[in-house]
Every structure is written in structure tokens, then in C-alpha cells.
Amino acid sequence: MCLVTFSKTPEHSGVAKLKDRENNQPVWAYISIIDSCSHKCSWCYGNYNNHDYDIMSVKDFNIITDKLLDIGIKQITFSGGEPTEHPGFLELVSVADSKGFIIHIASHGEHLNKDLVDGLVKFKNVQQVQMNYQGSKRHDQIQGSGYFEQTHAFRLLASAGIETVASITVGKYNIGDIDTIMKEADDLGTTRMRVIDATGRGVKWRKMDLIELFDTCKTAANKLGYNYTLSYDPVYEGDITIPCVQLSNLFMDINTRGKLQYCGAVLPIIEIIDFLNDSPEDILKAYKDINAEYSKGGIYCKAREVTVDGY
């Protein structure tokens, strides 16, 4: 599940986040604000129900972000589901911006039209949007729709000065096209490319040695000038390596119900403690305790233990 990022420069927001870190404290939080997504990507670990789902309220978001500040979190990634499908998406972004968080958004990109991008530009701390990119050949086949809208979003965001990252799920099904996929993403103005191996419902797409997979991607990225590697993967050494963002105490994952959970790609979901009702001190202790427990056998990616039957 974990990812390797290729960039054209050694200094970027991912590296800055690591440099700001002190005393092995988490600095980054994923917040799922909606448990629904209009796409049904075959490789996604999520199994989103678009008829019965949770939406995080502004009140709960305020409580959670206040506690994140107390813990020392500096960056928030809005996630889901699809965060832009939350009816109060821009209001939540405004709350996070007013509190000084660096803001990243993980999106499929279909709804990032001119009006929404114009809304994001108004906030000084919106730094990055990462979008799932599968390339022109397979995008609509795999994600269901939205290739034209996504490519338009890449260009709109680049024009607005918001960093874009192409997040590319790779496996045996598309590794032969990785040169073309990366070239298309580069032409759209992305500044970084992340490659991820599938988990959860997408585990059937894995079927490839991970070192071979990442090395193939690195060769393709290097051809385009993406020569610097930041690895969040326990099996792949980059120029900078954090072997697991969860077990390395780097990031927190918070679901729509306000629960701190172990990495959302690990199924079934492991809820640790309640952000809405517990103190920042208790939350941080519970977070570090479970990471210490799961690290006893060495740092590894628990998401890779997930099978289709275990979903």
C-alpha cells in the first residue's frame, strides 16, 4: 500500500514536513470527512457505500483540529471517500486554513472545476492536491468516469499555483504502460509522482515483486527528470526513507466518526481512541502504544496482509 514519491527537486513539501519533525512526534493527519465516493476504482482499499454513509460535521471537525494543534500536527490531508463531495468542503478547508494548518487534498479530481479551484486559491495554506492518475488508456475503465475533468483539474490547479501530485496505483495490469502514464502526468504539469501498490479490494492487481515494480517506475520517472526519491515503503530504499508513516509515528488517520484509527488501508479497520471525547494526551499515548505494539516484529506494512477474502 505504501508509496514511493519521485520528484524533480530534492526539496519539496514532503521533505519539509520531515525536517519540521521533533522528538518522533506525528506532524501530519489524514482526516476522512465523508465515507462516500462517486468513483468505484477497482484497486481501491475503500468499499464506499453511497446510500448510507457518514459525513463529518463542522462542529466535530473543529473539535478534532483543535486537538490536533495541541498534539503538534502541522499538516492536514483532506480525504474520504471523495472529500470534494462533502457538501461543506470549502467551509472545512476554511476552518483548517484559519488555524494555520498546511492543507493537502486527496481527490479523484472530477469535481475540481474552475469554481472550486477559485475557492481553494482564496486560502493561503492550501498547498497541494494529489489525484489518482491512471492515464488516458485506462482511467475511465478503472475509475468509472472523469478523465477529461481530471486532466482539466491538473491544468487549473497548476495555473493557480497549487502543487499537483499524480498518485499512480501500479501492478501487473499497467506496469507495461508506466512510461506513457508518467509522460502524460508530466505533460499535465504535475510536480511529483507517487506510485502505490494496490491493497484491499485491489489486492488482485498486485501480483508483482515490489522491488521490481518500484525500480521499473523509477526508471520511467528518471527519464522525465524525476530523479529524487522519497520512500514511505518498508521494502524500498529511497534517497530519503521513512519505512512506514504509521509505525514511524509520522501521521494520524482519523475517520468520519472522529475515531483515530490504525492506517485506513489495514482491514478490518482498527479504531484506537475517540478524538471527540478523549484528551490530546490520551490520544497521543494510545497512538504511540499501538505503534509500539505492532512494531515489535519490525516495521512492516500491515496493509499487505490484507486479502480479498479478508475485506
C-alpha positions, -999 to 999 in steps of 0.1 A, spaced: 0 0 0 27 25 10 42 48 -16 73 60 -32 75 96 -45 96 108 -74 103 145 -77 125 168 -98 140 186 -69 154 173 -36 135 199 -16 97 198 -16 68 197 8 73 161 18 109 167 28 99 200 46 74 180 67 101 156 78 125 184 87 99 201 109 95 169 130 108 168 165 111 140 191 95 114 169 62 132 171 34 130 144 32 161 122 6 150 97 -30 139 98 -54 123 73 -90 133 80 -117 114 62 -146 139 60 -170 117 40 -175 80 36 -187 82 0 -171 83 -34 -187 86 -68 -159 65 -83 -155 27 -79 -118 22 -86 -111 -15 -88 -78 -12 -70 -91 10 -41 -89 -4 -5 -122 15 3 -156 0 -1 -177 31 0 -215 29 3 -231 58 -15 -265 52 1 -257 50 38 -225 70 48 -211 93 74 -203 130 69 -181 149 94 -198 179 108 -182 213 111 -185 211 149 -167 177 150 -141 190 126 -134 220 149 -130 197 179 -107 174 161 -85 201 146 -82 219 180 -68 187 195 -45 181 165 -30 215 172 -25 205 209 -7 173 197 15 193 174 1 183 140 12 208 113 -4 194 81 -39 180 73 -48 160 43 -85 161 34 -96 126 24 -126 104 22 -142 88 2 -140 118 -20 -136 150 1 -149 173 -26 -182 156 -24 -187 168 12 -214 195 10 -194 218 33 -160 210 18 -148 246 14 -161 256 48 -140 228 64 -110 240 43 -116 275 56 -116 262 92 -83 244 87 -68 274 69 -78 298 98 -60 275 123 -27 276 103 -26 240 91 -8 232 58 -35 218 37 -33 189 12 -63 173 -6 -65 137 -18 -91 136 -46 -101 118 -78 -103 153 -94 -135 151 -113 -152 179 -93 -122 202 -92 -137 227 -117 -129 264 -121 -153 275 -93 -139 251 -68 -103 258 -77 -111 295 -74 -125 288 -40 -93 270 -29 -70 297 -41 -85 321 -16 -69 301 12 -33 308 18 -24 274 33 -38 252 5 -5 237 -7 -12 205 -27 -38 184 -44 -30 148 -52 -51 130 -77 -54 93 -86 -39 91 -122 -43 60 -143 -36 76 -177 -58 81 -208 -58 44 -217 -75 30 -186 -88 59 -164 -125 57 -172 -124 19 -174 -109 16 -139 -124 46 -121 -157 48 -139 -156 83 -153 -139 117 -151 -107 115 -172 -114 147 -191 -125 166 -159 -94 153 -141 -70 165 -168 -87 199 -167 -82 199 -129 -45 193 -132 -42 223 -155 -64 246 -135 -45 239 -103 -11 243 -119 -23 277 -133 -35 287 -99 -1 279 -83 -13 249 -63 11 220 -63 -3 188 -80 8 153 -74 -1 123 -96 -8 93 -75 -4 62 -97 -15 28 -85 6 2 -102 6 -35 -107 10 -61 -134 -21 -48 -152 -5 -14 -161 33 -16 -154 39 -20 -192 24 14 -198 41 32 -170 63 53 -193 33 66 -211 13 72 -179 41 92 -163 48 112 -195 11 122 -196 11 132 -160 43 153 -165 26 170 -195 -3 179 -173 20 200 -150 24 177 -120 54 183 -99 57 149 -82 46 113 -89 37 88 -63 35 51 -70 14 28 -49 7 -9 -49 -29 -20 -45 -44 -33 -13 -79 -43 0 -103 -50 -29 -74 -42 -53 -50 -69 -39 -57 -89 -71 -39 -63 -91 -7 -66 -70 9 -99 -84 43 -84 -89 75 -82 -70 76 -49 -52 112 -41 -58 108 -48 -95 77 -27 -96 93 3 -79 125 0 -99 106 0 -131 87 31 -121 120 48 -110 135 41 -144 105 57 -161 105 87 -137 142 93 -142 137 96 -180 115 126 -173 139 143 -148 122 130 -116 155 119 -100 148 123 -63 131 95 -43 112 98 -10 101 64 1 74 56 27 77 19 19 94 -6 42 108 -26 13 122 2 -8 152 24 -1 149 60 -15 172 90 -12 151 96 19 133 67 35 106 66 62 98 28 64 61 33 74 43 65 80 21 48 107 47 28 126 72 56 123 48 78 143 46 103 114 9 105 107 -25 101 122 -56 87 104 -90 100 116 -122 86 102 -156 104 97 -168 93 132 -139 111 148 -121 79 157 -83 77 155 -77 45 135 -47 25 126 -38 31 89 -70 30 69 -56 6 44 -55 -21 71 -87 -41 71 -108 -47 91 -105 -11 104 -88 -9 138 -102 21 158 -78 32 186 -94 61 205 -121 88 202 -108 123 191 -142 138 200 -142 127 237 -107 119 248 -79 143 257 -49 151 234 -26 135 259 -46 102 260 -49 102 222 -12 106 217 -4 79 242 -28 54 226 -14 62 192 22 56 203 13 25 223 -4 7 193 25 16 170 50 2 196 30 -30 198 28 -35 161 65 -26 156 77 -55 179 82 -77 149 100 -50 130 85 -22 109 64 -36 80 33 -27 61 3 -44 77 -19 -35 47 -1 -61 27 -15 -88 50 -50 -79 37 -65 -104 13 -96 -101 -9 -114 -126 14 -104 -106 44 -120 -75 31 
